[in-house]
């Protein structure tokens, strides 16, 4: 199972996966957050975004992972 989380400006914009899954986004950057909105997650204060399902798009996930692997491979070759 693979997932990709797109973040812009510190905000989750999109969650894609190759299979349906429930995603829980936990933000430990709690500065300025009302204490009534905080939860304890693994012992730390955290803001928990609403649980949401991922958008299933197997083709896009494979494309993203392929692009990443190609770039990683290219970087390894350049560093030799």
PyMOL Python script that loads the backbone (N, CA, C, O; Angstrom):
from pymol import cmd

cmd.read_pdbstr("""\
ATOM      1  N   UNK A   1       0.840  -1.161   0.000  1.00  0.00           N
ATOM      2  CA  UNK A   1       0.000   0.000   0.000  1.00  0.00           C
ATOM      3  C   UNK A   1       0.896   1.239   0.000  1.00  0.00           C
ATOM      4  O   UNK A   1       1.868   1.312   0.753  1.00  0.00           O
ATOM      5  N   UNK A   2       0.564   2.206  -0.845  1.00  0.00           N
ATOM      6  CA  UNK A   2       1.342   3.436  -0.943  1.00  0.00           C
ATOM      7  C   UNK A   2       0.404   4.630  -0.833  1.00  0.00           C
ATOM      8  O   UNK A   2      -0.754   4.575  -1.248  1.00  0.00           O
ATOM      9  N   UNK A   3       0.931   5.714  -0.262  1.00  0.00           N
ATOM     10  CA  UNK A   3       0.164   6.954  -0.150  1.00  0.00           C
ATOM     11  C   UNK A   3       1.094   8.133  -0.377  1.00  0.00           C
ATOM     12  O   UNK A   3       2.297   8.045  -0.131  1.00  0.00           O
ATOM     13  N   UNK A   4       0.528   9.233  -0.848  1.00  0.00           N
ATOM     14  CA  UNK A   4       1.255  10.476  -1.036  1.00  0.00           C
ATOM     15  C   UNK A   4       0.416  11.586  -0.415  1.00  0.00           C
ATOM     16  O   UNK A   4      -0.782  11.696  -0.678  1.00  0.00           O
ATOM     17  N   UNK A   5       1.060  12.411   0.416  1.00  0.00           N
ATOM     18  CA  UNK A   5       0.386  13.538   1.054  1.00  0.00           C
ATOM     19  C   UNK A   5       1.012  14.810   0.500  1.00  0.00           C
ATOM     20  O   UNK A   5       2.220  15.015   0.621  1.00  0.00           O
ATOM     21  N   UNK A   6       0.199  15.658  -0.105  1.00  0.00           N
ATOM     22  CA  UNK A   6       0.670  16.927  -0.652  1.00  0.00           C
ATOM     23  C   UNK A   6       0.428  18.018   0.381  1.00  0.00           C
ATOM     24  O   UNK A   6      -0.687  18.179   0.877  1.00  0.00           O
ATOM     25  N   UNK A   7       1.502  18.783   0.708  1.00  0.00           N
ATOM     26  CA  UNK A   7       1.418  19.861   1.688  1.00  0.00           C
ATOM     27  C   UNK A   7       1.896  21.145   1.019  1.00  0.00           C
ATOM     28  O   UNK A   7       2.942  21.169   0.370  1.00  0.00           O
ATOM     29  N   UNK A   8       1.129  22.194   1.182  1.00  0.00           N
ATOM     30  CA  UNK A   8       1.525  23.516   0.698  1.00  0.00           C
ATOM     31  C   UNK A   8       1.266  24.514   1.808  1.00  0.00           C
ATOM     32  O   UNK A   8       0.179  24.541   2.385  1.00  0.00           O
ATOM     33  N   UNK A   9       2.266  25.340   2.112  1.00  0.00           N
ATOM     34  CA  UNK A   9       2.111  26.329   3.165  1.00  0.00           C
ATOM     35  C   UNK A   9       1.810  25.717   4.517  1.00  0.00           C
ATOM     36  O   UNK A   9       1.151  26.336   5.353  1.00  0.00           O
ATOM     37  N   UNK A  10       2.289  24.504   4.735  1.00  0.00           N
ATOM     38  CA  UNK A  10       2.064  23.835   6.002  1.00  0.00           C
ATOM     39  C   UNK A  10       0.674  23.240   6.158  1.00  0.00           C
ATOM     40  O   UNK A  10       0.303  22.792   7.243  1.00  0.00           O
ATOM     41  N   UNK A  11      -0.097  23.235   5.069  1.00  0.00           N
ATOM     42  CA  UNK A  11      -1.469  22.729   5.123  1.00  0.00           C
ATOM     43  C   UNK A  11      -1.606  21.550   4.157  1.00  0.00           C
ATOM     44  O   UNK A  11      -1.172  21.626   3.007  1.00  0.00           O
ATOM     45  N   UNK A  12      -2.205  20.473   4.630  1.00  0.00           N
ATOM     46  CA  UNK A  12      -2.444  19.314   3.774  1.00  0.00           C
ATOM     47  C   UNK A  12      -3.460  19.705   2.703  1.00  0.00           C
ATOM     48  O   UNK A  12      -4.567  20.146   3.011  1.00  0.00           O
ATOM     49  N   UNK A  13      -3.068  19.536   1.449  1.00  0.00           N
ATOM     50  CA  UNK A  13      -3.927  19.900   0.337  1.00  0.00           C
ATOM     51  C   UNK A  13      -4.635  18.691  -0.277  1.00  0.00           C
ATOM     52  O   UNK A  13      -5.781  18.774  -0.720  1.00  0.00           O
ATOM     53  N   UNK A  14      -3.909  17.559  -0.288  1.00  0.00           N
ATOM     54  CA  UNK A  14      -4.458  16.383  -0.966  1.00  0.00           C
ATOM     55  C   UNK A  14      -3.785  15.125  -0.438  1.00  0.00           C
ATOM     56  O   UNK A  14      -2.595  15.129  -0.123  1.00  0.00           O
ATOM     57  N   UNK A  15      -4.555  14.058  -0.347  1.00  0.00           N
ATOM     58  CA  UNK A  15      -4.025  12.756   0.049  1.00  0.00           C
ATOM     59  C   UNK A  15      -4.459  11.750  -1.008  1.00  0.00           C
ATOM     60  O   UNK A  15      -5.650  11.551  -1.245  1.00  0.00           O
ATOM     61  N   UNK A  16      -3.466  11.117  -1.642  1.00  0.00           N
ATOM     62  CA  UNK A  16      -3.729  10.089  -2.652  1.00  0.00           C
ATOM     63  C   UNK A  16      -3.200   8.756  -2.158  1.00  0.00           C
ATOM     64  O   UNK A  16      -2.218   8.713  -1.417  1.00  0.00           O
ATOM     65  N   UNK A  17      -3.834   7.680  -2.556  1.00  0.00           N
ATOM     66  CA  UNK A  17      -3.323   6.351  -2.233  1.00  0.00           C
ATOM     67  C   UNK A  17      -3.684   5.389  -3.352  1.00  0.00           C
ATOM     68  O   UNK A  17      -4.538   5.664  -4.195  1.00  0.00           O
ATOM     69  N   UNK A  18      -2.994   4.238  -3.329  1.00  0.00           N
ATOM     70  CA  UNK A  18      -3.294   3.232  -4.345  1.00  0.00           C
ATOM     71  C   UNK A  18      -4.405   2.296  -3.886  1.00  0.00           C
ATOM     72  O   UNK A  18      -4.880   1.471  -4.665  1.00  0.00           O
ATOM     73  N   UNK A  19      -4.820   2.416  -2.633  1.00  0.00           N
ATOM     74  CA  UNK A  19      -5.965   1.698  -2.084  1.00  0.00           C
ATOM     75  C   UNK A  19      -6.676   2.650  -1.128  1.00  0.00           C
ATOM     76  O   UNK A  19      -6.052   3.555  -0.575  1.00  0.00           O
ATOM     77  N   UNK A  20      -7.946   2.456  -0.937  1.00  0.00           N
ATOM     78  CA  UNK A  20      -8.664   3.299   0.008  1.00  0.00           C
ATOM     79  C   UNK A  20      -8.134   3.112   1.417  1.00  0.00           C
ATOM     80  O   UNK A  20      -7.878   1.990   1.853  1.00  0.00           O
ATOM     81  N   UNK A  21      -7.973   4.210   2.117  1.00  0.00           N
ATOM     82  CA  UNK A  21      -7.498   4.123   3.493  1.00  0.00           C
ATOM     83  C   UNK A  21      -7.969   5.351   4.256  1.00  0.00           C
ATOM     84  O   UNK A  21      -8.266   6.390   3.666  1.00  0.00           O
ATOM     85  N   UNK A  22      -8.033   5.219   5.555  1.00  0.00           N
ATOM     86  CA  UNK A  22      -8.370   6.332   6.426  1.00  0.00           C
ATOM     87  C   UNK A  22      -7.067   6.994   6.850  1.00  0.00           C
ATOM     88  O   UNK A  22      -6.119   6.319   7.253  1.00  0.00           O
ATOM     89  N   UNK A  23      -7.026   8.310   6.756  1.00  0.00           N
ATOM     90  CA  UNK A  23      -5.820   9.067   7.077  1.00  0.00           C
ATOM     91  C   UNK A  23      -6.100   9.954   8.286  1.00  0.00           C
ATOM     92  O   UNK A  23      -7.133  10.622   8.343  1.00  0.00           O
ATOM     93  N   UNK A  24      -5.189   9.960   9.244  1.00  0.00           N
ATOM     94  CA  UNK A  24      -5.277  10.845  10.394  1.00  0.00           C
ATOM     95  C   UNK A  24      -4.061  11.765  10.336  1.00  0.00           C
ATOM     96  O   UNK A  24      -2.922  11.302  10.386  1.00  0.00           O
ATOM     97  N   UNK A  25      -4.307  13.064  10.230  1.00  0.00           N
ATOM     98  CA  UNK A  25      -3.228  14.043  10.153  1.00  0.00           C
ATOM     99  C   UNK A  25      -3.040  14.648  11.540  1.00  0.00           C
ATOM    100  O   UNK A  25      -3.970  15.223  12.105  1.00  0.00           O
ATOM    101  N   UNK A  26      -1.828  14.516  12.087  1.00  0.00           N
ATOM    102  CA  UNK A  26      -1.507  15.015  13.423  1.00  0.00           C
ATOM    103  C   UNK A  26      -0.435  16.091  13.274  1.00  0.00           C
ATOM    104  O   UNK A  26       0.632  15.843  12.712  1.00  0.00           O
ATOM    105  N   UNK A  27      -0.726  17.280  13.779  1.00  0.00           N
ATOM    106  CA  UNK A  27       0.196  18.410  13.686  1.00  0.00           C
ATOM    107  C   UNK A  27       0.708  18.736  15.080  1.00  0.00           C
ATOM    108  O   UNK A  27      -0.072  19.122  15.951  1.00  0.00           O
ATOM    109  N   UNK A  28       1.996  18.586  15.299  1.00  0.00           N
ATOM    110  CA  UNK A  28       2.583  18.864  16.607  1.00  0.00           C
ATOM    111  C   UNK A  28       2.966  20.333  16.772  1.00  0.00           C
ATOM    112  O   UNK A  28       3.368  20.753  17.857  1.00  0.00           O
ATOM    113  N   UNK A  29       2.844  21.102  15.713  1.00  0.00           N
ATOM    114  CA  UNK A  29       3.083  22.545  15.786  1.00  0.00           C
ATOM    115  C   UNK A  29       1.803  23.180  16.309  1.00  0.00           C
ATOM    116  O   UNK A  29       0.897  23.492  15.538  1.00  0.00           O
ATOM    117  N   UNK A  30       1.734  23.367  17.602  1.00  0.00           N
ATOM    118  CA  UNK A  30       0.488  23.804  18.238  1.00  0.00           C
ATOM    119  C   UNK A  30       0.512  25.268  18.662  1.00  0.00           C
ATOM    120  O   UNK A  30      -0.407  25.729  19.339  1.00  0.00           O
ATOM    121  N   UNK A  31       1.533  25.989  18.280  1.00  0.00           N
ATOM    122  CA  UNK A  31       1.618  27.405  18.647  1.00  0.00           C
ATOM    123  C   UNK A  31       0.399  28.157  18.119  1.00  0.00           C
ATOM    124  O   UNK A  31       0.079  28.089  16.932  1.00  0.00           O
ATOM    125  N   UNK A  32      -0.269  28.869  19.011  1.00  0.00           N
ATOM    126  CA  UNK A  32      -1.419  29.664  18.620  1.00  0.00           C
ATOM    127  C   UNK A  32      -2.731  28.899  18.560  1.00  0.00           C
ATOM    128  O   UNK A  32      -3.773  29.486  18.266  1.00  0.00           O
ATOM    129  N   UNK A  33      -2.697  27.600  18.832  1.00  0.00           N
ATOM    130  CA  UNK A  33      -3.916  26.786  18.800  1.00  0.00           C
ATOM    131  C   UNK A  33      -4.584  26.842  20.169  1.00  0.00           C
ATOM    132  O   UNK A  33      -3.917  26.705  21.195  1.00  0.00           O
ATOM    133  N   UNK A  34      -5.864  27.037  20.187  1.00  0.00           N
ATOM    134  CA  UNK A  34      -6.640  27.053  21.434  1.00  0.00           C
ATOM    135  C   UNK A  34      -6.457  25.716  22.143  1.00  0.00           C
ATOM    136  O   UNK A  34      -6.586  24.664  21.517  1.00  0.00           O
ATOM    137  N   UNK A  35      -6.160  25.745  23.428  1.00  0.00           N
ATOM    138  CA  UNK A  35      -5.909  24.498  24.170  1.00  0.00           C
ATOM    139  C   UNK A  35      -7.112  23.560  24.165  1.00  0.00           C
ATOM    140  O   UNK A  35      -6.949  22.353  24.343  1.00  0.00           O
ATOM    141  N   UNK A  36      -8.307  24.088  23.966  1.00  0.00           N
ATOM    142  CA  UNK A  36      -9.500  23.236  23.882  1.00  0.00           C
ATOM    143  C   UNK A  36      -9.516  22.394  22.609  1.00  0.00           C
ATOM    144  O   UNK A  36     -10.281  21.435  22.506  1.00  0.00           O
ATOM    145  N   UNK A  37      -8.669  22.755  21.636  1.00  0.00           N
ATOM    146  CA  UNK A  37      -8.626  22.026  20.369  1.00  0.00           C
ATOM    147  C   UNK A  37      -7.473  21.027  20.299  1.00  0.00           C
ATOM    148  O   UNK A  37      -7.279  20.367  19.277  1.00  0.00           O
ATOM    149  N   UNK A  38      -6.707  20.917  21.389  1.00  0.00           N
ATOM    150  CA  UNK A  38      -5.545  20.032  21.400  1.00  0.00           C
ATOM    151  C   UNK A  38      -5.885  18.666  21.981  1.00  0.00           C
ATOM    152  O   UNK A  38      -6.761  18.533  22.837  1.00  0.00           O
ATOM    153  N   UNK A  39      -5.178  17.664  21.500  1.00  0.00           N
ATOM    154  CA  UNK A  39      -5.268  16.291  22.008  1.00  0.00           C
ATOM    155  C   UNK A  39      -3.877  15.856  22.424  1.00  0.00           C
ATOM    156  O   UNK A  39      -2.880  16.438  21.997  1.00  0.00           O
ATOM    157  N   UNK A  40      -3.815  14.836  23.255  1.00  0.00           N
ATOM    158  CA  UNK A  40      -2.534  14.207  23.582  1.00  0.00           C
ATOM    159  C   UNK A  40      -2.368  13.018  22.650  1.00  0.00           C
ATOM    160  O   UNK A  40      -3.140  12.060  22.704  1.00  0.00           O
ATOM    161  N   UNK A  41      -1.365  13.088  21.804  1.00  0.00           N
ATOM    162  CA  UNK A  41      -1.065  11.993  20.878  1.00  0.00           C
ATOM    163  C   UNK A  41       0.358  11.545  21.178  1.00  0.00           C
ATOM    164  O   UNK A  41       1.285  12.352  21.118  1.00  0.00           O
ATOM    165  N   UNK A  42       0.536  10.305  21.491  1.00  0.00           N
ATOM    166  CA  UNK A  42       1.817   9.731  21.928  1.00  0.00           C
ATOM    167  C   UNK A  42       2.492  10.618  22.968  1.00  0.00           C
ATOM    168  O   UNK A  42       3.709  10.802  22.945  1.00  0.00           O
ATOM    169  N   UNK A  43       1.684  11.169  23.888  1.00  0.00           N
ATOM    170  CA  UNK A  43       2.201  11.941  24.992  1.00  0.00           C
ATOM    171  C   UNK A  43       2.444  13.416  24.726  1.00  0.00           C
ATOM    172  O   UNK A  43       2.753  14.166  25.652  1.00  0.00           O
ATOM    173  N   UNK A  44       2.311  13.846  23.473  1.00  0.00           N
ATOM    174  CA  UNK A  44       2.559  15.245  23.120  1.00  0.00           C
ATOM    175  C   UNK A  44       1.275  15.949  22.737  1.00  0.00           C
ATOM    176  O   UNK A  44       0.347  15.333  22.213  1.00  0.00           O
ATOM    177  N   UNK A  45       1.226  17.270  23.007  1.00  0.00           N
ATOM    178  CA  UNK A  45       0.103  18.059  22.519  1.00  0.00           C
ATOM    179  C   UNK A  45       0.110  18.058  21.002  1.00  0.00           C
ATOM    180  O   UNK A  45       1.167  18.143  20.377  1.00  0.00           O
ATOM    181  N   UNK A  46      -1.069  17.963  20.414  1.00  0.00           N
ATOM    182  CA  UNK A  46      -1.165  17.948  18.959  1.00  0.00           C
ATOM    183  C   UNK A  46      -2.542  18.430  18.526  1.00  0.00           C
ATOM    184  O   UNK A  46      -3.537  18.260  19.230  1.00  0.00           O
ATOM    185  N   UNK A  47      -2.562  19.032  17.355  1.00  0.00           N
ATOM    186  CA  UNK A  47      -3.820  19.387  16.713  1.00  0.00           C
ATOM    187  C   UNK A  47      -4.124  18.258  15.749  1.00  0.00           C
ATOM    188  O   UNK A  47      -3.269  17.878  14.949  1.00  0.00           O
ATOM    189  N   UNK A  48      -5.315  17.724  15.813  1.00  0.00           N
ATOM    190  CA  UNK A  48      -5.692  16.602  14.950  1.00  0.00           C
ATOM    191  C   UNK A  48      -6.698  17.094  13.924  1.00  0.00           C
ATOM    192  O   UNK A  48      -7.799  17.531  14.258  1.00  0.00           O
ATOM    193  N   UNK A  49      -6.288  17.009  12.668  1.00  0.00           N
ATOM    194  CA  UNK A  49      -7.200  17.363  11.588  1.00  0.00           C
ATOM    195  C   UNK A  49      -8.276  16.290  11.512  1.00  0.00           C
ATOM    196  O   UNK A  49      -8.080  15.170  11.984  1.00  0.00           O
ATOM    197  N   UNK A  50      -9.368  16.622  10.940  1.00  0.00           N
ATOM    198  CA  UNK A  50     -10.431  15.625  10.817  1.00  0.00           C
ATOM    199  C   UNK A  50      -9.915  14.419  10.042  1.00  0.00           C
ATOM    200  O   UNK A  50      -9.168  14.552   9.072  1.00  0.00           O
ATOM    201  N   UNK A  51     -10.322  13.269  10.484  1.00  0.00           N
ATOM    202  CA  UNK A  51      -9.959  12.047   9.778  1.00  0.00           C
ATOM    203  C   UNK A  51     -10.613  12.082   8.414  1.00  0.00           C
ATOM    204  O   UNK A  51     -11.783  12.439   8.280  1.00  0.00           O
ATOM    205  N   UNK A  52      -9.856  11.712   7.416  1.00  0.00           N
ATOM    206  CA  UNK A  52     -10.444  11.692   6.083  1.00  0.00           C
ATOM    207  C   UNK A  52      -9.911  10.517   5.289  1.00  0.00           C
ATOM    208  O   UNK A  52      -8.829   9.994   5.555  1.00  0.00           O
ATOM    209  N   UNK A  53     -10.679  10.130   4.336  1.00  0.00           N
ATOM    210  CA  UNK A  53     -10.253   9.060   3.455  1.00  0.00           C
ATOM    211  C   UNK A  53      -9.371   9.616   2.362  1.00  0.00           C
ATOM    212  O   UNK A  53      -9.433  10.801   2.036  1.00  0.00           O
ATOM    213  N   UNK A  54      -8.567   8.766   1.808  1.00  0.00           N
ATOM    214  CA  UNK A  54      -7.707   9.176   0.712  1.00  0.00           C
ATOM    215  C   UNK A  54      -8.465   9.063  -0.607  1.00  0.00           C
ATOM    216  O   UNK A  54      -9.425   8.303  -0.733  1.00  0.00           O
ATOM    217  N   UNK A  55      -8.012   9.834  -1.573  1.00  0.00           N
ATOM    218  CA  UNK A  55      -8.530   9.688  -2.938  1.00  0.00           C
ATOM    219  C   UNK A  55      -7.743   8.554  -3.585  1.00  0.00           C
ATOM    220  O   UNK A  55      -6.512   8.595  -3.605  1.00  0.00           O
ATOM    221  N   UNK A  56      -8.418   7.562  -4.104  1.00  0.00           N
ATOM    222  CA  UNK A  56      -7.741   6.414  -4.710  1.00  0.00           C
ATOM    223  C   UNK A  56      -7.427   6.735  -6.165  1.00  0.00           C
ATOM    224  O   UNK A  56      -8.312   7.040  -6.965  1.00  0.00           O
ATOM    225  N   UNK A  57      -6.122   6.657  -6.484  1.00  0.00           N
ATOM    226  CA  UNK A  57      -5.671   6.894  -7.849  1.00  0.00           C
ATOM    227  C   UNK A  57      -4.377   6.114  -8.052  1.00  0.00           C
ATOM    228  O   UNK A  57      -3.283   6.662  -7.922  1.00  0.00           O
ATOM    229  N   UNK A  58      -4.516   4.828  -8.372  1.00  0.00           N
ATOM    230  CA  UNK A  58      -3.356   3.943  -8.506  1.00  0.00           C
ATOM    231  C   UNK A  58      -2.369   4.433  -9.549  1.00  0.00           C
ATOM    232  O   UNK A  58      -1.158   4.385  -9.332  1.00  0.00           O
ATOM    233  N   UNK A  59      -2.876   4.906 -10.682  1.00  0.00           N
ATOM    234  CA  UNK A  59      -1.999   5.355 -11.761  1.00  0.00           C
ATOM    235  C   UNK A  59      -1.153   6.549 -11.331  1.00  0.00           C
ATOM    236  O   UNK A  59       0.046   6.588 -11.609  1.00  0.00           O
ATOM    237  N   UNK A  60      -1.760   7.518 -10.659  1.00  0.00           N
ATOM    238  CA  UNK A  60      -1.036   8.711 -10.214  1.00  0.00           C
ATOM    239  C   UNK A  60       0.006   8.343  -9.164  1.00  0.00           C
ATOM    240  O   UNK A  60       1.116   8.876  -9.182  1.00  0.00           O
ATOM    241  N   UNK A  61      -0.335   7.447  -8.258  1.00  0.00           N
ATOM    242  CA  UNK A  61       0.617   7.002  -7.233  1.00  0.00           C
ATOM    243  C   UNK A  61       1.826   6.350  -7.888  1.00  0.00           C
ATOM    244  O   UNK A  61       2.964   6.664  -7.539  1.00  0.00           O
ATOM    245  N   UNK A  62       1.594   5.455  -8.826  1.00  0.00           N
ATOM    246  CA  UNK A  62       2.707   4.792  -9.507  1.00  0.00           C
ATOM    247  C   UNK A  62       3.561   5.794 -10.265  1.00  0.00           C
ATOM    248  O   UNK A  62       4.786   5.677 -10.276  1.00  0.00           O
ATOM    249  N   UNK A  63       2.932   6.774 -10.897  1.00  0.00           N
ATOM    250  CA  UNK A  63       3.658   7.814 -11.626  1.00  0.00           C
ATOM    251  C   UNK A  63       4.553   8.614 -10.678  1.00  0.00           C
ATOM    252  O   UNK A  63       5.711   8.883 -10.997  1.00  0.00           O
ATOM    253  N   UNK A  64       4.024   8.990  -9.527  1.00  0.00           N
ATOM    254  CA  UNK A  64       4.784   9.766  -8.551  1.00  0.00           C
ATOM    255  C   UNK A  64       5.975   8.965  -8.035  1.00  0.00           C
ATOM    256  O   UNK A  64       7.089   9.484  -7.968  1.00  0.00           O
ATOM    257  N   UNK A  65       5.747   7.704  -7.671  1.00  0.00           N
ATOM    258  CA  UNK A  65       6.840   6.875  -7.161  1.00  0.00           C
ATOM    259  C   UNK A  65       7.883   6.625  -8.246  1.00  0.00           C
ATOM    260  O   UNK A  65       9.075   6.576  -7.946  1.00  0.00           O
ATOM    261  N   UNK A  66       7.464   6.468  -9.488  1.00  0.00           N
ATOM    262  CA  UNK A  66       8.392   6.271 -10.601  1.00  0.00           C
ATOM    263  C   UNK A  66       9.260   7.512 -10.790  1.00  0.00           C
ATOM    264  O   UNK A  66      10.478   7.407 -10.938  1.00  0.00           O
ATOM    265  N   UNK A  67       8.632   8.687 -10.784  1.00  0.00           N
ATOM    266  CA  UNK A  67       9.385   9.941 -10.912  1.00  0.00           C
ATOM    267  C   UNK A  67      10.428  10.066  -9.804  1.00  0.00           C
ATOM    268  O   UNK A  67      11.575  10.432 -10.059  1.00  0.00           O
ATOM    269  N   UNK A  68      10.024   9.763  -8.587  1.00  0.00           N
ATOM    270  CA  UNK A  68      10.927   9.864  -7.446  1.00  0.00           C
ATOM    271  C   UNK A  68      12.109   8.913  -7.610  1.00  0.00           C
ATOM    272  O   UNK A  68      13.257   9.318  -7.423  1.00  0.00           O
ATOM    273  N   UNK A  69      11.844   7.661  -7.954  1.00  0.00           N
ATOM    274  CA  UNK A  69      12.912   6.669  -8.108  1.00  0.00           C
ATOM    275  C   UNK A  69      13.881   7.072  -9.210  1.00  0.00           C
ATOM    276  O   UNK A  69      15.092   6.904  -9.060  1.00  0.00           O
ATOM    277  N   UNK A  70      13.361   7.604 -10.321  1.00  0.00           N
ATOM    278  CA  UNK A  70      14.228   8.042 -11.417  1.00  0.00           C
ATOM    279  C   UNK A  70      15.147   9.169 -10.969  1.00  0.00           C
ATOM    280  O   UNK A  70      16.331   9.181 -11.305  1.00  0.00           O
ATOM    281  N   UNK A  71      14.607  10.110 -10.217  1.00  0.00           N
ATOM    282  CA  UNK A  71      15.415  11.236  -9.754  1.00  0.00           C
ATOM    283  C   UNK A  71      16.437  10.795  -8.711  1.00  0.00           C
ATOM    284  O   UNK A  71      17.568  11.282  -8.709  1.00  0.00           O
ATOM    285  N   UNK A  72      16.050   9.881  -7.827  1.00  0.00           N
ATOM    286  CA  UNK A  72      16.996   9.359  -6.843  1.00  0.00           C
ATOM    287  C   UNK A  72      18.139   8.631  -7.532  1.00  0.00           C
ATOM    288  O   UNK A  72      19.301   8.791  -7.157  1.00  0.00           O
ATOM    289  N   UNK A  73      17.810   7.835  -8.535  1.00  0.00           N
ATOM    290  CA  UNK A  73      18.820   7.099  -9.282  1.00  0.00           C
ATOM    291  C   UNK A  73      19.770   8.057  -9.993  1.00  0.00           C
ATOM    292  O   UNK A  73      20.986   7.862  -9.982  1.00  0.00           O
ATOM    293  N   UNK A  74      19.216   9.075 -10.601  1.00  0.00           N
ATOM    294  CA  UNK A  74      20.024  10.071 -11.304  1.00  0.00           C
ATOM    295  C   UNK A  74      20.968  10.795 -10.337  1.00  0.00           C
ATOM    296  O   UNK A  74      22.126  11.043 -10.673  1.00  0.00           O
ATOM    297  N   UNK A  75      20.490  11.126  -9.171  1.00  0.00           N
ATOM    298  CA  UNK A  75      21.323  11.808  -8.179  1.00  0.00           C
ATOM    299  C   UNK A  75      22.470  10.914  -7.692  1.00  0.00           C
ATOM    300  O   UNK A  75      23.592  11.374  -7.484  1.00  0.00           O
ATOM    301  N   UNK A  76      22.156   9.620  -7.517  1.00  0.00           N
ATOM    302  CA  UNK A  76      23.217   8.676  -7.092  1.00  0.00           C
ATOM    303  C   UNK A  76      24.292   8.590  -8.162  1.00  0.00           C
ATOM    304  O   UNK A  76      25.481   8.566  -7.846  1.00  0.00           O
ATOM    305  N   UNK A  77      23.886   8.545  -9.426  1.00  0.00           N
ATOM    306  CA  UNK A  77      24.861   8.469 -10.527  1.00  0.00           C
ATOM    307  C   UNK A  77      25.716   9.737 -10.581  1.00  0.00           C
ATOM    308  O   UNK A  77      26.924   9.660 -10.805  1.00  0.00           O
ATOM    309  N   UNK A  78      25.099  10.893 -10.376  1.00  0.00           N
ATOM    310  CA  UNK A  78      25.833  12.157 -10.410  1.00  0.00           C
ATOM    311  C   UNK A  78      26.827  12.276  -9.261  1.00  0.00           C
ATOM    312  O   UNK A  78      27.857  12.934  -9.407  1.00  0.00           O
ATOM    313  N   UNK A  79      26.542  11.663  -8.145  1.00  0.00           N
ATOM    314  CA  UNK A  79      27.412  11.788  -6.972  1.00  0.00           C
ATOM    315  C   UNK A  79      28.603  10.837  -7.009  1.00  0.00           C
ATOM    316  O   UNK A  79      29.476  10.904  -6.143  1.00  0.00           O
ATOM    317  N   UNK A  80      28.646   9.956  -7.998  1.00  0.00           N
ATOM    318  CA  UNK A  80      29.769   8.995  -8.097  1.00  0.00           C
ATOM    319  C   UNK A  80      31.001   9.666  -8.654  1.00  0.00           C
ATOM    320  O   UNK A  80      32.038   9.022  -8.808  1.00  0.00           O
TER     321      UNK A  80
END
""", "prot")
cmd.dss("prot")
cmd.show_as("cartoon", "prot")
cmd.util.cbc("prot")
cmd.orient("prot")
